[in-house]
Amino acid sequence: MPEFRRGKAVLYYEVYGEGYPILLFAPGGMRSSIDFWSNSEWNPITALSSNFQVIAMDQRNAGKSKAPITGSDGWKIYTEDHMALLDHLGIDTCHLLGGCIGGPYCLGIIKANLKRVSAAVLQQSIGADDNKDAFYGLFDSWAEEIRHRHPSVTPKEWKQFRSNMFDGDFVYNVDRDFVSQIETPMLVLMGDDVYHPEVISREIANLAPNAKLIEKWKNPEIDNTLETVIQFLVSKTPAAQP
């Protein structure tokens, strides 16, 4: 089983295809894992693996990945997981594609090391828009499912972890000023519901100098979603070094 250890965390991943690498972050909120792609509007694993090396992963404590939990957990520890996976695979630069919670995950890597990211696709990113209760509910239902595996974690620690994730503004892990300075090319596939607010997608696209907003993408055959994403990523793939 393809997995690697980072401290006490055991993180599961899968690799498909060959070529320039793309690291995927699946939708699903705190349950973000590879299986969620099969029920999405389109599946980038199957759609992109003919042109790229596609790397999919289960986030810590989702799918087949397991890790300790503390009250200090938050966006930073996820970004550290992502960077560690790239190091484990020997990948210096790559594209990113994130759905739902994967939007902030993409932005977190760009902030940590923008030189490592050639381009990013943000698919209906989550974000703050008078919806804290909705995200608290998602976090709490996930926590209830796995609480038995973490008997030493106190209610106070669970609450602090939840606050670290969803008490912030905008896209939670980076601010508007940072996004306005991102030179990395980005394709923003617009959200349209309480968890993926349209206003967040529009604001990301308006703030980032090299971002393009795609309003219609949820009917791939009609909206040419696959062609749009593949063309964008191919056009931003660095030339192979001799």
Number of C-alpha atoms within 10 A of each C-alpha: 7 9 15 16 16 13 8 9 16 19 24 23 18 14 17 17 16 13 14 19 23 28 22 27 30 30 25 19 19 19 21 23 25 24 16 17 21 13 9 14 12 17 14 21 22 13 15 19 18 13 15 21 19 27 22 23 26 25 26 23 22 21 17 17 19 18 18 15 20 16 17 15 18 18 18 17 12 16 21 14 18 22 18 16 22 17 11 13 11 9 15 12 19 20 24 28 25 23 28 22 25 25 27 24 28 26 25 22 20 24 18 13 12 16 13 18 21 20 28 27 25 30 25 26 29 28 29 20 16 9 14 17 10 13 21 17 11 17 21 16 13 16 17 9 9 12 16 10 13 13 8 12 15 14 10 11 16 20 14 17 20 21 18 18 19 23 15 15 13 19 24 17 20 18 13 14 10 13 21 16 12 18 15 19 20 26 23 22 24 25 27 14 11 16 21 23 20 20 17 21 26 18 15 24 23 15 16 20 16 16 21 17 17 19 16 14 20 16 11 14 11 9 14 13 19 17 13 14 20 16 11 17 26 14 11 16 17 13 8 7 4 3
